[in-house]
Amino acid sequence: MTRLATFLLACLLALGSLGTVAAAHEQKLGDLVLHHAWSRANPAGAKSGAVFVTIENTGDMPDQLLSASSDVAAMTEIHQMSMENDIMVMKPAGILDIPAHGKVELKPHGLHIMLMGLKQRFAEGDTFSVTLTFAKAGSVTLQVVVDKVDAMGSAH
């Protein structure tokens, strides 16, 4: 292969990978469709963050989200935020059921993937990876897009 052909092939591969990032707003894993994984920008020194995504099950059988992991944090857990006696409480949610022909929304002030012991700062426009593991569908690595610090997800 000539140098020009090698260069052109490298350019085409690079352009193809850009398409994958843009297409990452929706990713399919078996009967599951994962819609737009996103996070918020955080201030320097922040020790935690969260990932939000909608998980849709188009199949006839339920599935379960067993765990999440990411290289950007020391520990990653599936969490639930709720109000109890006018106090906001956050705690591990454990395994999440994904009903057949249903969906589960991980969003601010509710279920989310908690990233603890962050190893880096998230700035608006950054991306990072998170891997979700499901009981039936297996594992999928998502590209998480970092939004504004005060984003609530309605634009997603």
Sine and cosine of phi, psi and omega as CSV:
sin_phi,cos_phi,sin_psi,cos_psi,sin_omega,cos_omega
0.00,0.00,0.70,-0.71,0.01,-1.00
-0.96,0.27,0.26,-0.96,0.04,-1.00
-0.88,0.47,-0.64,0.77,0.01,-1.00
-0.90,0.44,-0.69,0.72,0.01,-1.00
-0.90,0.44,-0.66,0.75,0.03,-1.00
-0.89,0.45,-0.69,0.73,0.03,-1.00
-0.88,0.47,-0.72,0.70,0.00,-1.00
-0.90,0.44,-0.65,0.76,0.04,-1.00
-0.89,0.46,-0.68,0.73,0.03,-1.00
-0.88,0.47,-0.65,0.76,0.03,-1.00
-0.90,0.44,-0.69,0.73,0.01,-1.00
-0.90,0.44,-0.66,0.75,0.04,-1.00
-0.90,0.44,-0.65,0.76,0.03,-1.00
-0.89,0.45,-0.69,0.72,0.04,-1.00
-0.89,0.45,-0.61,0.79,0.03,-1.00
-0.89,0.45,-0.62,0.78,0.01,-1.00
-0.94,0.34,-0.49,0.87,0.09,-1.00
-0.90,0.44,-0.62,0.79,0.04,-1.00
-0.90,0.44,-0.56,0.83,0.00,-1.00
-0.92,0.38,-0.61,0.79,0.02,-1.00
-0.91,0.42,-0.70,0.72,0.02,-1.00
-0.90,0.44,-0.62,0.79,-0.03,-1.00
-0.97,0.24,-0.19,0.98,-0.07,-1.00
-0.93,0.37,-0.07,1.00,0.05,-1.00
-0.91,0.42,-0.38,0.93,0.08,-1.00
-0.63,-0.78,0.81,-0.59,-0.03,-1.00
-0.74,-0.68,0.66,-0.75,-0.05,-1.00
-0.96,-0.29,0.65,-0.76,0.07,-1.00
-0.64,-0.77,0.99,-0.16,-0.09,-1.00
0.87,0.49,-0.81,-0.59,0.01,-1.00
-1.00,0.09,-0.02,1.00,-0.04,-1.00
-1.00,-0.09,0.66,-0.75,0.12,-0.99
-0.86,-0.51,0.84,-0.54,-0.02,-1.00
-0.97,-0.25,0.86,-0.52,-0.10,-0.99
-0.97,-0.24,0.86,-0.52,0.15,-0.99
0.64,0.77,1.00,0.05,0.13,-0.99
-0.97,0.23,0.79,-0.61,-0.03,-1.00
-0.58,-0.81,0.29,-0.96,0.04,-1.00
-0.62,-0.78,0.07,-1.00,0.05,-1.00
-0.96,-0.27,0.51,-0.86,0.17,-0.99
-0.89,0.46,0.46,-0.89,0.01,-1.00
-0.71,-0.71,0.38,-0.92,0.00,-1.00
-0.96,0.29,0.38,-0.92,0.06,-1.00
-0.83,0.56,0.66,-0.75,0.02,-1.00
1.00,0.04,-0.07,1.00,0.02,-1.00
-0.88,0.47,0.67,-0.74,-0.03,-1.00
-0.98,-0.17,-0.18,0.98,-0.01,-1.00
-0.60,-0.80,0.30,-0.95,0.04,-1.00
-0.40,-0.91,0.00,-1.00,-0.02,-1.00
-0.61,-0.79,0.46,-0.89,0.08,-1.00
-0.88,-0.48,0.67,-0.75,-0.01,-1.00
-0.84,-0.55,0.61,-0.79,0.00,-1.00
-0.28,-0.96,0.50,-0.87,0.13,-0.99
-0.98,-0.21,0.77,-0.63,-0.01,-1.00
-0.93,-0.36,0.90,-0.44,-0.01,-1.00
-0.95,-0.32,0.74,-0.67,0.05,-1.00
-0.96,-0.28,0.94,-0.35,-0.02,-1.00
-1.00,-0.02,-0.02,1.00,-0.08,-1.00
-1.00,-0.04,0.05,-1.00,-0.02,-1.00
-1.00,0.03,-0.14,0.99,-0.03,-1.00
-0.89,-0.46,0.63,-0.77,0.06,-1.00
-0.94,0.35,0.32,-0.95,0.08,-1.00
-0.70,-0.71,0.04,-1.00,0.01,-1.00
-0.65,-0.76,0.68,-0.73,0.16,-0.99
-1.00,0.09,0.92,-0.39,-0.08,-1.00
-1.00,0.04,-0.66,0.75,-0.09,-1.00
-0.30,-0.95,0.18,-0.98,0.07,-1.00
-0.65,-0.76,0.49,-0.87,0.06,-1.00
-0.53,-0.85,0.42,-0.91,0.03,-1.00
-0.38,-0.93,0.61,-0.80,0.03,-1.00
-0.96,0.29,-0.21,0.98,-0.06,-1.00
-0.99,0.10,-0.07,1.00,-0.05,-1.00
-0.67,-0.74,0.49,-0.87,0.06,-1.00
-0.93,0.36,-0.55,0.83,-0.02,-1.00
-0.59,-0.81,0.62,-0.78,-0.01,-1.00
-0.74,-0.67,0.78,-0.63,-0.01,-1.00
-0.67,-0.74,0.42,-0.91,0.14,-0.99
-1.00,0.07,0.84,-0.54,-0.10,-1.00
-0.86,-0.52,0.33,-0.94,0.09,-1.00
-0.80,-0.60,0.78,-0.62,0.10,-0.99
-0.96,-0.28,0.71,-0.71,0.01,-1.00
-0.50,-0.87,0.20,-0.98,0.07,-1.00
-0.97,-0.24,0.80,-0.60,0.06,-1.00
-0.76,-0.65,0.90,-0.44,-0.03,-1.00
0.80,0.60,0.74,0.68,0.01,-1.00
0.89,0.45,0.35,0.94,0.04,-1.00
-0.85,-0.52,0.75,-0.66,0.04,-1.00
-0.97,0.25,0.80,-0.60,-0.04,-1.00
-0.84,-0.54,0.72,-0.70,0.07,-1.00
-0.84,-0.55,0.75,-0.67,0.00,-1.00
-0.47,-0.88,0.34,-0.94,0.04,-1.00
-0.85,0.52,0.65,-0.76,-0.02,-1.00
-1.00,-0.09,-0.25,0.97,-0.06,-1.00
0.96,0.27,-0.50,-0.86,-0.04,-1.00
-0.97,0.23,0.72,-0.69,0.01,-1.00
-0.98,-0.20,0.79,-0.61,0.08,-1.00
-0.98,0.17,0.74,-0.68,0.07,-1.00
-0.92,-0.39,0.98,-0.21,-0.11,-0.99
-0.92,0.38,0.48,-0.88,0.10,-0.99
-0.86,0.51,0.67,-0.74,-0.01,-1.00
0.80,0.61,0.57,0.82,0.00,-1.00
-0.69,-0.72,-0.08,-1.00,0.04,-1.00
-0.53,-0.85,0.38,-0.92,0.06,-1.00
-0.81,-0.59,0.79,-0.62,0.00,-1.00
-0.97,-0.23,0.85,-0.52,0.15,-0.99
-0.99,-0.10,0.92,-0.39,-0.15,-0.99
-0.54,-0.84,0.26,-0.97,0.03,-1.00
-0.82,0.57,0.60,-0.80,0.02,-1.00
0.92,0.39,0.43,0.90,0.02,-1.00
-0.42,-0.91,-0.61,-0.79,0.07,-1.00
-0.92,0.39,0.60,-0.80,0.04,-1.00
-0.27,-0.96,0.23,-0.97,0.11,-0.99
-0.99,-0.12,0.89,-0.46,-0.07,-1.00
-1.00,-0.02,0.79,-0.61,0.05,-1.00
-0.96,-0.28,0.89,-0.45,-0.05,-1.00
-0.89,-0.45,0.59,-0.81,-0.05,-1.00
0.93,0.36,0.80,0.60,-0.04,-1.00
-0.84,0.54,0.63,-0.77,0.01,-1.00
-0.99,-0.17,-0.08,1.00,-0.01,-1.00
-0.42,-0.91,0.30,-0.95,0.07,-1.00
-1.00,0.03,0.58,-0.82,0.06,-1.00
-0.97,-0.22,0.87,-0.49,0.07,-1.00
-0.95,-0.30,0.53,-0.85,0.01,-1.00
-0.79,0.61,0.76,-0.65,-0.01,-1.00
0.99,-0.11,-0.27,0.96,0.06,-1.00
-0.93,0.37,0.28,-0.96,0.15,-0.99
-0.72,-0.70,0.45,-0.89,0.12,-0.99
-0.48,-0.88,0.19,-0.98,-0.06,-1.00
-0.97,-0.25,0.55,-0.84,0.16,-0.99
-0.68,-0.73,0.67,-0.74,0.00,-1.00
-0.95,-0.33,0.81,-0.59,0.05,-1.00
-0.96,-0.28,0.67,-0.75,0.01,-1.00
-0.88,-0.48,0.83,-0.56,-0.02,-1.00
-0.94,-0.34,0.47,-0.88,-0.03,-1.00
-0.88,0.47,-0.71,0.70,-0.07,-1.00
-0.98,-0.21,-0.70,0.71,-0.12,-0.99
-0.97,0.26,-0.36,0.93,-0.03,-1.00
1.00,-0.09,-0.50,-0.87,-0.07,-1.00
-0.92,-0.39,0.51,-0.86,0.05,-1.00
-0.61,-0.80,0.66,-0.75,0.07,-1.00
-0.98,-0.22,0.84,-0.55,-0.03,-1.00
-0.97,-0.26,0.55,-0.84,0.17,-0.99
-1.00,0.02,0.88,-0.47,0.00,-1.00
-1.00,-0.07,0.79,-0.61,0.01,-1.00
-0.99,-0.14,0.77,-0.64,-0.02,-1.00
-1.00,0.04,0.81,-0.58,0.00,-1.00
-0.98,-0.21,-0.14,-0.99,0.02,-1.00
-0.87,0.49,0.39,-0.92,-0.02,-1.00
-0.87,0.49,-0.51,0.86,-0.03,-1.00
-0.96,-0.28,0.29,0.96,-0.02,-1.00
-0.88,0.47,0.59,-0.81,0.02,-1.00
-0.90,-0.44,-0.07,1.00,0.10,-1.00
1.00,-0.07,-0.09,1.00,-0.07,-1.00
-0.91,0.42,-0.45,0.89,0.01,-1.00
-0.98,0.20,-0.15,0.99,-0.05,-1.00
-1.00,-0.09,0.00,0.00,0.00,0.00
